[in-house]
Amino acid sequence: MVNVGTADRAVRAVLGLILLAVPFVPAAAAALAGMGAWIWLLPAVGVVLLLTALFRFCPAYTLLGIRTCALK
């Protein structure tokens, strides 16, 4: 089952990579230092976005009845 389209997939992949890298970039980590341990939530969300881009399936889209890809 596929419910993530090409443009959606690209956005998810780029955003996922950015969120995955945030805690490891010194300038970004310094800017978000007030988040404490919550800064590690960002890479977790990044991993989820990368996985949904990789598998072209989003469980939330299924629950909400959303489909961003063309029907085959």
Secondary structure, 3 states (H helix, E strand, C coil): CCCCCHHHHHHHHHHHHHHHHHHHCHHHHHHCHHHHHHHHHHHHHHHHHHHHHHHCCCHHHHHHCCCCCCCC
